[in-house]
Amino acid sequence: MNYKNTKLHSVRLRFSQRSLFYILLTVLLFRGLPSLIAQQARIITLRETIDLTIKNSHTLQAGRATVNEAAALVKQAEENRLPSFGASGSYLRLSNANVDIKKSSNNSGGTTNGTAPKISQAAYGILNASYPIFTGGRLKYGIESARYLQQAAVLDADNDREGVILNSINAFTNLYKAQTAIEVVKENLASSRHRDSTFSRLETNGLLARNDLLKAQLETTDIELSLLDAENNRNLANANMDIMLGLPQTTELIPDFNSIPVPGSLKNVEDYEMLALQNRKDLQSLGFRKKAALTNIKSSRAEAYPNLFLTAGYIAAYVPHVITITNALDFGIGFQYNFASLWRTNTKLLQAKAQQQQLLANEAQLNDVIRLQVYHDYQDYLLNQKKIDVYQNALTQATENFRITKNKYDNSLVTTSDLLEADVALLRSRLNLAMGKADVISAYNKLLQTTGQLTQ
């Protein structure tokens, strides 16, 4: 009996321990689940970056609102050609009104005063309609100007869109540069730590001076600091991308650099300048604003012409014991003209002409700016392309230099400082080449944006 109880107690103990183990394991898994989710990385392509940026850009949302406002102004100008209708009416209460009604006499042709009724109230209503048949062209020019400004607003929004796309490309390449820097520095740090371990064994066995070991360890410390800076830069670039794309800031993004299109063949700078003058949305927008300004000049000159309207109306009135009016219809032609325009200065015309002159000056200035931008971005792209060749040669030289220095060091022909300097030069060359490749992409897309071809 005691043996059975002891065995049962042992089974229960093992069962309770196993249950406790599963409970603790479940708690640990659920507690670690949020951090595992937060650490999940998302590989993102350049196309996805651009699409999400366009979708979540506050700048583009404001631009779309401006376009909608311009479209509403066009509709408002077009509705000015439609007939206008109006209605008015009143109900009046009168106090001690003196009413003198004159009536013609059938006998003498004179007048006699009748007994005036007491009037304490009155009511009337008026309906009127008018349709413009001639306004000197003001309605026509108003519609044309509103349409030109609408097209300018659309082009401004397109220009903002190209700027947003360029920002997304730059953010993508910056994140790639930060990620690449971490990978390169980590590889160098692993190599440096391995060297420290080897040097430590040599120093322990009296085969290496203590000072040489400290130099190697100091370089490892510098690399660790560089890694911290690189990780901080990557975190900032990642947070910037998350905000730009409308993603949670805990999302870790890994840019797919292979998704970036290869830059095309380079044309002459004159060809890019011609493309910029043909395709730049801001220059096209300025052209439509010039047309709107010219239309405003015509509209201001039309102020000297009269306005003619077709008019129609209906009147009804009721005064108790005095008069009742119904079915009083009227129609005709209305005329309106401000004679003061004959001697007053047409300030609207002066303002429209000044605006046109300002736009002409802005257009000339923008042409100069575009030419300078094209030349600058063209030269910048050429410079970054040439740097790639230099960086590639430098990496080849640094790799060979490190190999030779390492062999010499193994044969006690150079100092530890020489070996460490060769290692630093190799790290710098690898970083320069990785950064240079990303800079070429950014410079090429900047040239496309300057010439108005980025969205193409």
Beta strands, then each sheet from edge to edge (+ up, - down):
strand 1: 41-44
strand 2: 84-93
strand 3: 102-104
strand 4: 111-113
strand 5: 121-134
strand 6: 252-255
strand 7: 307-319
strand 8: 323-336
sheet 1: 1+ 6+
sheet 2: 2+ 5- 7+ 8-
sheet 3: 3+ 4-
end
